[in-house]
Amino acid sequence: MKILITGAAGFIGHSLAHILVKNKKNNIIGIDNFSTYSGKDIKRLRIKILKKNKNFKFTKLDILNKKKINLLFKKNNFDIVVHLAAEVGVRYSIIRPDKYVEANINGFFNIIDSLKHNPPKKFLFASSSSVYGDSKVFPLKENLNLEPINMYALSKKNNEEVAKIYSKKYNTKFIGLRFFTVFGERGRPDMFFFKMILSVFKNGKLYLNNSGNHYRDFTYIKDVVIILRKLINLKIKNKYEILNICSSRPVFLKNFIKISEKYLKKINIVNVPLHQADVYKTHGSNTKLLKIIKKIKFTNLNTAIKNTIASYKKDKIYNQKN
């Protein structure tokens, strides 16, 4: 099976490629532009690891380069396209909203429009739990009205709407993936978990927004890639699906920190006010997802946290400049 993964140097892209290359029948092509916001050194490490596999090929390519993207699709007949390349981070979208229009809206269009050259069997693309906004209705279900409150969320809502239109043009199954607080090995340096680990190993401070009074539907990366692999291999009935990718087990952030301290040491916390980009709670329903993939045993939270911290120590990511 020939699979294209955009954003292959990213957290989820790398993790998915890492499990797919284990099947020697898979031929994985990864592209990425190595944008710096979510960590440049860790992206190099991820690609270095993937390149050890003969059935993985990498090309540095920006999805904004429409000419080269078109050429990529003309030259290859992909069975599956997994589009994960995007400008990430809700906070950065407040500072540089233009970046999100460029990468997440224009770049997404370049990819989806290029499918016309050799339409794949499936097109999986990254959306986000942020499309729900600061909802008060839980668990969040895929059929709820969307209320994005920042440019990142709005760009993901736009992706879903564009994909729905294109699903009527191609003989391709379109699957939108609303990811909920994905964490785990070789994660993003701009996210909470990595910042927490950095604060410990560099003897620094962890600035905790709203004093940690948040609930997050933490979803372990190894569970995420198992779900994605199932979606790639399973027969999908509908031409267009939107799915929450979540454990549906929200955790109080202060409790998450307490568990982490068992495998680190006491964290030097500085409580700061609520950030304008934050929502109080995320809690997704995975009922629709489980109807499709049938079964998955989600990893125990303690185990996931322990594994992640052990991985960061081994890779020494906290000693790198990002």
FIDO-700633 format. One record per residue (C-alpha): x, z, y; residue number from 1; residue in three letters. Coordinates in pm, 1 decimal, always signed. Layout:
BEGIN
+----------+----------+----------+-----+---------+
|       px |       pz |       py | num | residuo |
+----------+----------+----------+-----+---------+
|        X |        Z |        Y | NUM |     ala |
...
+----------+----------+----------+-----+---------+
//
This chain:
BEGIN
+----------+----------+----------+-----+---------+
|       px |       pz |       py | num | residuo |
+----------+----------+----------+-----+---------+
|     +0.0 |     +0.0 |     +0.0 |   1 |     met |
|   +137.3 |   -100.5 |   +339.4 |   2 |     lys |
|    +73.2 |   +167.5 |   +601.4 |   3 |     ile |
|   +148.8 |   +171.9 |   +974.6 |   4 |     leu |
|   +185.2 |   +510.7 |  +1140.7 |   5 |     ile |
|   +208.5 |   +508.5 |  +1519.4 |   6 |     thr |
|   +363.4 |   +821.7 |  +1666.0 |   7 |     gly |
|   +571.2 |   +863.3 |  +1349.9 |   8 |     ala |
|   +820.3 |  +1088.0 |  +1531.0 |   9 |     ala |
|   +537.9 |  +1318.0 |  +1635.8 |  10 |     gly |
|   +430.6 |  +1635.3 |  +1458.8 |  11 |     phe |
|   +135.7 |  +1501.4 |  +1257.1 |  12 |     ile |
|   +279.9 |  +1150.5 |  +1220.8 |  13 |     gly |
|   +603.9 |  +1278.6 |  +1069.9 |  14 |     his |
|   +424.4 |  +1522.6 |   +840.3 |  15 |     ser |
|   +189.5 |  +1252.6 |   +710.8 |  16 |     leu |
|   +470.9 |  +1002.5 |   +655.6 |  17 |     ala |
|   +671.9 |  +1272.3 |   +477.1 |  18 |     his |
|   +401.6 |  +1313.7 |   +212.7 |  19 |     ile |
|   +308.2 |   +943.6 |   +185.3 |  20 |     leu |
|   +665.7 |   +827.1 |   +115.9 |  21 |     val |
|   +668.7 |  +1038.3 |   -199.5 |  22 |     lys |
|   +452.4 |   +768.2 |   -355.9 |  23 |     asn |
|   +701.0 |   +483.4 |   -405.5 |  24 |     lys |
|   +413.6 |   +234.2 |   -412.0 |  25 |     lys |
|   +358.1 |   +306.1 |    -42.8 |  26 |     asn |
|   +546.3 |   +105.0 |   +215.2 |  27 |     asn |
|   +545.1 |   +302.9 |   +539.6 |  28 |     ile |
|   +627.8 |   +152.4 |   +877.4 |  29 |     ile |
|   +658.9 |   +400.8 |  +1164.2 |  30 |     gly |
|   +675.7 |   +335.7 |  +1536.1 |  31 |     ile |
|   +731.5 |   +574.1 |  +1828.1 |  32 |     asp |
|   +861.1 |   +558.3 |  +2184.4 |  33 |     asn |
|  +1028.0 |   +904.9 |  +2177.1 |  34 |     phe |
|   +844.5 |  +1037.5 |  +2482.6 |  35 |     ser |
|  +1010.9 |  +1358.6 |  +2597.0 |  36 |     thr |
|   +720.6 |  +1594.9 |  +2678.3 |  37 |     tyr |
|   +667.5 |  +1722.3 |  +2323.8 |  38 |     ser |
|  +1036.8 |  +1751.7 |  +2237.1 |  39 |     gly |
|  +1300.4 |  +1481.1 |  +2205.0 |  40 |     lys |
|  +1550.2 |  +1652.6 |  +1972.0 |  41 |     asp |
|  +1288.2 |  +1753.3 |  +1720.0 |  42 |     ile |
|  +1160.2 |  +1395.1 |  +1714.4 |  43 |     lys |
|  +1507.7 |  +1270.8 |  +1627.6 |  44 |     arg |
|  +1523.7 |  +1525.4 |  +1345.8 |  45 |     leu |
|  +1186.5 |  +1415.9 |  +1207.8 |  46 |     arg |
|  +1285.8 |  +1048.5 |  +1197.1 |  47 |     ile |
|  +1627.3 |  +1132.5 |  +1049.8 |  48 |     lys |
|  +1449.9 |  +1308.6 |   +763.3 |  49 |     ile |
|  +1208.1 |  +1019.8 |   +706.8 |  50 |     leu |
|  +1482.8 |   +757.8 |   +707.1 |  51 |     lys |
|  +1625.4 |   +911.1 |   +389.8 |  52 |     lys |
|  +1341.1 |   +735.2 |   +207.9 |  53 |     asn |
|  +1388.0 |   +367.6 |   +122.3 |  54 |     lys |
|  +1015.7 |   +297.8 |   +156.0 |  55 |     asn |
|  +1010.9 |   +413.4 |   +520.8 |  56 |     phe |
|  +1109.8 |   +180.1 |   +804.2 |  57 |     lys |
|  +1120.3 |   +286.3 |  +1167.9 |  58 |     phe |
|  +1109.3 |    +84.8 |  +1489.6 |  59 |     thr |
|  +1130.5 |   +228.3 |  +1838.4 |  60 |     lys |
|   +830.0 |    +73.0 |  +2006.2 |  61 |     leu |
|   +600.5 |   +173.0 |  +2291.8 |  62 |     asp |
|   +229.0 |   +107.4 |  +2238.2 |  63 |     ile |
|   +209.8 |     -2.5 |  +2603.4 |  64 |     leu |
|   +414.9 |   -310.6 |  +2511.4 |  65 |     asn |
|   +118.2 |   -527.1 |  +2416.5 |  66 |     lys |
|   +328.2 |   -833.2 |  +2335.9 |  67 |     lys |
|   +540.1 |   -650.1 |  +2078.4 |  68 |     lys |
|   +239.4 |   -464.5 |  +1937.3 |  69 |     ile |
|    +59.0 |   -795.8 |  +1883.7 |  70 |     asn |
|   +368.2 |   -937.2 |  +1715.6 |  71 |     leu |
|   +389.1 |   -634.0 |  +1485.4 |  72 |     leu |
|    +35.4 |   -692.9 |  +1360.6 |  73 |     phe |
|    +82.4 |  -1068.8 |  +1330.7 |  74 |     lys |
|   +390.8 |  -1022.1 |  +1113.4 |  75 |     lys |
|   +240.9 |   -752.7 |   +891.7 |  76 |     asn |
|    -72.8 |   -731.2 |   +687.0 |  77 |     asn |
|   -132.2 |   -356.3 |   +695.0 |  78 |     phe |
|   -371.7 |   -202.3 |   +445.4 |  79 |     asp |
|   -400.7 |   +115.0 |   +652.1 |  80 |     ile |
|   -329.6 |   +191.2 |  +1018.7 |  81 |     val |
|   -300.8 |   +555.1 |  +1126.5 |  82 |     val |
|   -285.1 |   +570.6 |  +1505.1 |  83 |     his |
|   -139.2 |   +901.3 |  +1620.9 |  84 |     leu |
|    +74.7 |   +786.8 |  +1916.3 |  85 |     ala |
|    -49.6 |   +945.0 |  +2237.4 |  86 |     ala |
|    +43.1 |  +1152.4 |  +2536.9 |  87 |     glu |
|    -24.7 |  +1505.7 |  +2415.4 |  88 |     val |
|    -90.0 |  +1840.4 |  +2579.0 |  89 |     gly |
|   -390.1 |  +1947.2 |  +2780.9 |  90 |     val |
|   -180.4 |  +2123.5 |  +3045.8 |  91 |     arg |
|    +38.0 |  +1822.2 |  +3121.5 |  92 |     tyr |
|   -274.0 |  +1608.1 |  +3167.9 |  93 |     ser |
|   -360.6 |  +1819.0 |  +3473.0 |  94 |     ile |
|    -16.2 |  +1753.9 |  +3621.7 |  95 |     ile |
|    +15.8 |  +1385.4 |  +3527.8 |  96 |     arg |
|   -328.3 |  +1239.5 |  +3448.5 |  97 |     pro |
|   -190.1 |   +888.7 |  +3503.3 |  98 |     asp |
|    +24.2 |   +924.2 |  +3189.1 |  99 |     lys |
|   -288.9 |   +979.9 |  +2983.5 | 100 |     tyr |
|   -465.3 |   +675.9 |  +3124.7 | 101 |     val |
|   -161.2 |   +465.3 |  +3039.2 | 102 |     glu |
|    -80.2 |   +588.6 |  +2688.0 | 103 |     ala |
|   -410.4 |   +719.3 |  +2558.3 | 104 |     asn |
|   -647.9 |   +462.1 |  +2704.4 | 105 |     ile |
|   -443.9 |   +147.0 |  +2767.4 | 106 |     asn |
|   -210.8 |   +208.5 |  +2472.7 | 107 |     gly |
|   -503.1 |   +278.7 |  +2241.4 | 108 |     phe |
|   -667.1 |    -46.4 |  +2350.5 | 109 |     phe |
|   -347.2 |   -240.6 |  +2275.0 | 110 |     asn |
|   -344.6 |   -104.4 |  +1919.5 | 111 |     ile |
|   -712.5 |   -147.3 |  +1842.6 | 112 |     ile |
|   -730.3 |   -494.6 |  +1994.5 | 113 |     asp |
|   -430.4 |   -602.8 |  +1785.1 | 114 |     ser |
|   -622.7 |   -526.7 |  +1464.8 | 115 |     leu |
|   -786.8 |   -868.6 |  +1505.2 | 116 |     lys |
|   -474.1 |  -1044.7 |  +1379.0 | 117 |     his |
|   -483.6 |   -887.1 |  +1032.1 | 118 |     asn |
|   -769.8 |   -635.0 |  +1012.6 | 119 |     pro |
|   -670.4 |   -341.2 |   +788.3 | 120 |     pro |
|   -900.1 |   -178.0 |   +535.0 | 121 |     lys |
|   -902.1 |   +144.5 |   +738.4 | 122 |     lys |
|   -810.2 |   +250.2 |  +1088.1 | 123 |     phe |
|   -764.4 |   +626.0 |  +1129.7 | 124 |     leu |
|   -706.0 |   +751.8 |  +1482.0 | 125 |     phe |
|   -637.6 |  +1086.8 |  +1647.0 | 126 |     ala |
|   -907.0 |  +1242.8 |  +1857.8 | 127 |     ser |
|   -916.1 |  +1611.4 |  +1950.2 | 128 |     ser |
|  -1129.8 |  +1924.6 |  +1946.4 | 129 |     ser |
|  -1086.8 |  +1921.6 |  +2324.7 | 130 |     ser |
|  -1361.2 |  +1657.4 |  +2353.1 | 131 |     val |
|  -1617.0 |  +1938.0 |  +2305.7 | 132 |     tyr |
|  -1505.5 |  +2111.4 |  +2626.1 | 133 |     gly |
|  -1575.4 |  +2480.4 |  +2678.8 | 134 |     asp |
|  -1872.2 |  +2489.6 |  +2443.9 | 135 |     ser |
|  -2077.1 |  +2802.9 |  +2378.3 | 136 |     lys |
|  -2233.6 |  +2662.0 |  +2060.7 | 137 |     val |
|  -2044.4 |  +2730.3 |  +1736.1 | 138 |     phe |
|  -1941.0 |  +2604.0 |  +1494.2 | 139 |     pro |
|  -1879.5 |  +2276.4 |  +1673.2 | 140 |     leu |
|  -2042.8 |  +1986.4 |  +1490.8 | 141 |     lys |
|  -1959.9 |  +1618.8 |  +1528.6 | 142 |     glu |
|  -2307.3 |  +1533.1 |  +1662.6 | 143 |     asn |
|  -2288.2 |  +1768.5 |  +1963.1 | 144 |     leu |
|  -2281.6 |  +1628.2 |  +2315.9 | 145 |     asn |
|  -1925.7 |  +1600.5 |  +2441.4 | 146 |     leu |
|  -1818.3 |  +1768.9 |  +2766.0 | 147 |     glu |
|  -1447.2 |  +1697.2 |  +2824.4 | 148 |     pro |
|  -1299.8 |  +1906.9 |  +3104.9 | 149 |     ile |
|   -961.8 |  +1736.7 |  +3150.9 | 150 |     asn |
|   -806.3 |  +1391.5 |  +3135.0 | 151 |     met |
|   -660.9 |  +1443.5 |  +2788.3 | 152 |     tyr |
|  -1002.9 |  +1522.6 |  +2643.3 | 153 |     ala |
|  -1162.8 |  +1238.2 |  +2837.8 | 154 |     leu |
|   -905.0 |   +991.9 |  +2703.4 | 155 |     ser |
|   -987.5 |  +1098.0 |  +2346.2 | 156 |     lys |
|  -1361.0 |  +1060.8 |  +2409.9 | 157 |     lys |
|  -1286.9 |   +712.4 |  +2542.3 | 158 |     asn |
|  -1094.3 |   +630.1 |  +2222.3 | 159 |     asn |
|  -1393.1 |   +726.7 |  +2009.5 | 160 |     glu |
|  -1628.0 |   +509.0 |  +2214.0 | 161 |     glu |
|  -1395.2 |   +208.7 |  +2207.8 | 162 |     val |
|  -1345.7 |   +245.8 |  +1831.0 | 163 |     ala |
|  -1722.6 |   +252.0 |  +1778.9 | 164 |     lys |
|  -1755.6 |    -79.5 |  +1959.9 | 165 |     ile |
|  -1468.2 |   -236.3 |  +1764.3 | 166 |     tyr |
|  -1607.3 |   -111.6 |  +1433.8 | 167 |     ser |
|  -1879.2 |   -373.1 |  +1476.8 | 168 |     lys |
|  -1623.3 |   -652.3 |  +1521.3 | 169 |     lys |
|  -1393.1 |   -608.1 |  +1220.2 | 170 |     tyr |
|  -1436.0 |   -556.0 |   +849.2 | 171 |     asn |
|  -1248.3 |   -227.8 |   +884.7 | 172 |     thr |
|  -1347.1 |   +135.4 |   +832.6 | 173 |     lys |
|  -1286.6 |   +338.5 |  +1150.1 | 174 |     phe |
|  -1227.0 |   +713.7 |  +1117.6 | 175 |     ile |
|  -1183.7 |   +935.2 |  +1424.6 | 176 |     gly |
|   -998.1 |  +1261.7 |  +1361.2 | 177 |     leu |
|  -1086.4 |  +1556.2 |  +1582.3 | 178 |     arg |
|   -787.7 |  +1782.0 |  +1519.8 | 179 |     phe |
|   -821.3 |  +2157.9 |  +1576.8 | 180 |     phe |
|   -505.3 |  +2352.9 |  +1677.2 | 181 |     thr |
|   -271.6 |  +2206.4 |  +1417.2 | 182 |     val |
|    +38.7 |  +2417.3 |  +1354.3 | 183 |     phe |
|   +316.3 |  +2431.9 |  +1097.9 | 184 |     gly |
|   +664.7 |  +2319.1 |  +1003.8 | 185 |     glu |
|   +848.7 |  +2104.9 |  +1261.4 | 186 |     arg |
|   +567.6 |  +2150.7 |  +1510.5 | 187 |     gly |
|   +551.1 |  +2072.0 |  +1879.7 | 188 |     arg |
|   +775.2 |  +2273.2 |  +2117.4 | 189 |     pro |
|   +507.5 |  +2260.8 |  +2388.8 | 190 |     asp |
|   +253.0 |  +2448.8 |  +2176.3 | 191 |     met |
|   +185.7 |  +2822.8 |  +2157.9 | 192 |     phe |
|   +339.7 |  +2893.6 |  +1816.2 | 193 |     phe |
|   +670.2 |  +2729.0 |  +1900.0 | 194 |     phe |
|   +685.7 |  +2905.2 |  +2237.3 | 195 |     lys |
|   +626.6 |  +3235.6 |  +2060.3 | 196 |     met |
|   +914.0 |  +3173.3 |  +1819.4 | 197 |     ile |
|  +1141.7 |  +3062.1 |  +2103.6 | 198 |     leu |
|  +1066.2 |  +3381.3 |  +2293.8 | 199 |     ser |
|  +1188.0 |  +3586.8 |  +1997.2 | 200 |     val |
|  +1504.4 |  +3397.8 |  +1910.2 | 201 |     phe |
|  +1613.2 |  +3358.6 |  +2270.5 | 202 |     lys |
|  +1522.7 |  +3718.5 |  +2359.2 | 203 |     asn |
|  +1280.9 |  +3594.9 |  +2617.5 | 204 |     gly |
|   +922.4 |  +3659.1 |  +2716.2 | 205 |     lys |
|   +597.4 |  +3516.1 |  +2585.6 | 206 |     leu |
|   +359.4 |  +3450.6 |  +2872.4 | 207 |     tyr |
|    +17.6 |  +3506.3 |  +2720.9 | 208 |     leu |
|   -272.4 |  +3342.9 |  +2900.7 | 209 |     asn |
|   -585.4 |  +3554.2 |  +2945.2 | 210 |     asn |
|   -397.9 |  +3837.2 |  +2766.1 | 211 |     ser |
|   -453.2 |  +3655.2 |  +2437.2 | 212 |     gly |
|   -830.9 |  +3690.6 |  +2450.8 | 213 |     asn |
|   -897.0 |  +3360.1 |  +2278.5 | 214 |     his |
|  -1014.9 |  +3237.7 |  +1942.3 | 215 |     tyr |
|   -851.7 |  +2931.6 |  +1789.5 | 216 |     arg |
|   -939.8 |  +2737.3 |  +1476.4 | 217 |     asp |
|   -579.3 |  +2720.5 |  +1354.2 | 218 |     phe |
|   -531.9 |  +2441.8 |  +1098.3 | 219 |     thr |
|   -214.4 |  +2431.7 |   +890.3 | 220 |     tyr |
|    -25.7 |  +2102.0 |   +891.0 | 221 |     ile |
|     +7.9 |  +2085.9 |   +511.2 | 222 |     lys |
|   -370.4 |  +2109.1 |   +480.7 | 223 |     asp |
|   -409.0 |  +1841.8 |   +748.1 | 224 |     val |
|   -189.4 |  +1589.2 |   +566.9 | 225 |     val |
|   -370.2 |  +1651.4 |   +237.0 | 226 |     ile |
|   -696.7 |  +1574.8 |   +417.1 | 227 |     ile |
|   -551.9 |  +1258.4 |   +572.7 | 228 |     leu |
|   -413.1 |  +1139.9 |   +239.6 | 229 |     arg |
|   -756.8 |  +1186.3 |    +83.9 | 230 |     lys |
|   -920.8 |   +990.2 |   +366.8 | 231 |     leu |
|   -668.7 |   +710.5 |   +320.5 | 232 |     ile |
|   -732.0 |   +685.4 |    -54.4 | 233 |     asn |
|  -1104.2 |   +758.4 |    -81.4 | 234 |     leu |
|  -1379.9 |   +502.8 |    -42.8 | 235 |     lys |
|  -1558.0 |   +558.1 |   +288.2 | 236 |     ile |
|  -1921.2 |   +453.9 |   +303.5 | 237 |     lys |
|  -1979.2 |   +408.9 |   +676.5 | 238 |     asn |
|  -1787.6 |   +170.5 |   +901.0 | 239 |     lys |
|  -1747.1 |   +437.0 |  +1168.4 | 240 |     tyr |
|  -1699.0 |   +808.8 |  +1113.1 | 241 |     glu |
|  -1597.1 |  +1098.2 |  +1335.4 | 242 |     ile |
|  -1467.3 |  +1404.7 |  +1151.7 | 243 |     leu |
|  -1355.7 |  +1752.5 |  +1252.6 | 244 |     asn |
|  -1017.2 |  +1824.7 |  +1095.2 | 245 |     ile |
|  -1024.3 |  +2201.9 |  +1082.2 | 246 |     cys |
|  -1015.8 |  +2506.8 |   +859.4 | 247 |     ser |
|  -1335.3 |  +2639.5 |  +1020.0 | 248 |     ser |
|  -1172.5 |  +2984.0 |  +1027.6 | 249 |     arg |
|  -1122.9 |  +3085.0 |  +1392.8 | 250 |     pro |
|   -863.2 |  +3355.6 |  +1452.6 | 251 |     val |
|   -835.1 |  +3594.1 |  +1745.4 | 252 |     phe |
|   -507.3 |  +3507.2 |  +1914.7 | 253 |     leu |
|   -391.5 |  +3869.3 |  +1930.2 | 254 |     lys |
|   -436.5 |  +3894.8 |  +1552.7 | 255 |     asn |
|   -238.7 |  +3574.0 |  +1504.9 | 256 |     phe |
|    +46.5 |  +3731.9 |  +1700.7 | 257 |     ile |
|    +34.1 |  +4050.2 |  +1492.5 | 258 |     lys |
|    +65.7 |  +3851.6 |  +1170.6 | 259 |     ile |
|   +356.5 |  +3653.1 |  +1316.8 | 260 |     ser |
|   +540.7 |  +3971.9 |  +1414.9 | 261 |     glu |
|   +558.4 |  +4067.4 |  +1045.7 | 262 |     lys |
|   +792.3 |  +3769.2 |   +991.4 | 263 |     tyr |
|   +970.6 |  +3778.8 |  +1328.5 | 264 |     leu |
|  +1010.4 |  +4098.6 |  +1530.0 | 265 |     lys |
|   +831.3 |  +4259.9 |  +1821.1 | 266 |     lys |
|   +732.7 |  +3993.6 |  +2073.4 | 267 |     ile |
|   +792.0 |  +4065.0 |  +2442.4 | 268 |     asn |
|   +449.9 |  +3976.0 |  +2580.6 | 269 |     ile |
|   +370.6 |  +3927.4 |  +2948.4 | 270 |     val |
|     -1.2 |  +3895.9 |  +3011.6 | 271 |     asn |
|    -99.0 |  +3631.9 |  +3267.0 | 272 |     val |
|   -436.0 |  +3505.2 |  +3395.2 | 273 |     pro |
|   -648.8 |  +3243.2 |  +3222.7 | 274 |     leu |
|   -505.9 |  +2892.7 |  +3255.2 | 275 |     his |
|   -743.7 |  +2632.7 |  +3398.3 | 276 |     gln |
|   -689.1 |  +2411.0 |  +3093.1 | 277 |     ala |
|   -789.8 |  +2678.0 |  +2841.2 | 278 |     asp |
|  -1121.0 |  +2722.5 |  +2666.6 | 279 |     val |
|  -1221.4 |  +3061.1 |  +2527.6 | 280 |     tyr |
|  -1289.8 |  +2953.2 |  +2171.5 | 281 |     lys |
|  -1256.3 |  +2667.4 |  +1925.8 | 282 |     thr |
|  -1441.7 |  +2678.8 |  +1596.4 | 283 |     his |
|  -1517.9 |  +2353.4 |  +1421.8 | 284 |     gly |
|  -1754.9 |  +2286.0 |  +1136.6 | 285 |     ser |
|  -1587.6 |  +2104.3 |   +845.8 | 286 |     asn |
|  -1911.2 |  +2056.6 |   +649.4 | 287 |     thr |
|  -1917.2 |  +1682.0 |   +713.4 | 288 |     lys |
|  -1549.8 |  +1648.7 |   +619.4 | 289 |     leu |
|  -1594.9 |  +1836.5 |   +291.3 | 290 |     leu |
|  -1885.5 |  +1613.9 |   +192.6 | 291 |     lys |
|  -1644.5 |  +1320.3 |   +204.0 | 292 |     ile |
|  -1323.3 |  +1467.7 |    +60.5 | 293 |     ile |
|  -1520.0 |  +1698.0 |   -175.0 | 294 |     lys |
|  -1269.7 |  +1979.6 |   -205.6 | 295 |     lys |
|   -961.6 |  +2131.1 |    -48.4 | 296 |     ile |
|   -812.7 |  +2478.5 |    -81.4 | 297 |     lys |
|   -702.8 |  +2580.0 |   +265.5 | 298 |     phe |
|   -373.0 |  +2767.2 |   +283.0 | 299 |     thr |
|   -388.0 |  +3140.3 |   +349.4 | 300 |     asn |
|   -307.1 |  +3205.2 |   +717.0 | 301 |     leu |
|    -33.4 |  +3461.0 |   +639.3 | 302 |     asn |
|   +136.2 |  +3213.7 |   +405.8 | 303 |     thr |
|   +114.2 |  +2932.7 |   +659.9 | 304 |     ala |
|   +264.6 |  +3146.6 |   +935.7 | 305 |     ile |
|   +541.1 |  +3274.5 |   +706.4 | 306 |     lys |
|   +629.0 |  +2920.6 |   +590.7 | 307 |     asn |
|   +636.2 |  +2789.8 |   +946.3 | 308 |     thr |
|   +867.5 |  +3060.9 |  +1075.7 | 309 |     ile |
|  +1101.5 |  +3013.7 |   +777.1 | 310 |     ala |
|  +1114.1 |  +2640.7 |   +849.2 | 311 |     ser |
|  +1203.4 |  +2692.0 |  +1215.6 | 312 |     tyr |
|  +1486.3 |  +2924.9 |  +1117.0 | 313 |     lys |
|  +1621.3 |  +2670.9 |   +869.7 | 314 |     lys |
|  +1605.7 |  +2374.0 |  +1106.4 | 315 |     asp |
|  +1732.2 |  +2583.3 |  +1399.8 | 316 |     lys |
|  +1497.9 |  +2397.7 |  +1632.0 | 317 |     ile |
|  +1494.0 |  +2697.4 |  +1866.3 | 318 |     tyr |
|  +1863.9 |  +2636.3 |  +1939.8 | 319 |     asn |
|  +1803.4 |  +2281.3 |  +2055.2 | 320 |     gln |
|  +1724.2 |  +2156.8 |  +2400.9 | 321 |     lys |
|  +1388.0 |  +1980.4 |  +2417.8 | 322 |     asn |
+----------+----------+----------+-----+---------+
//
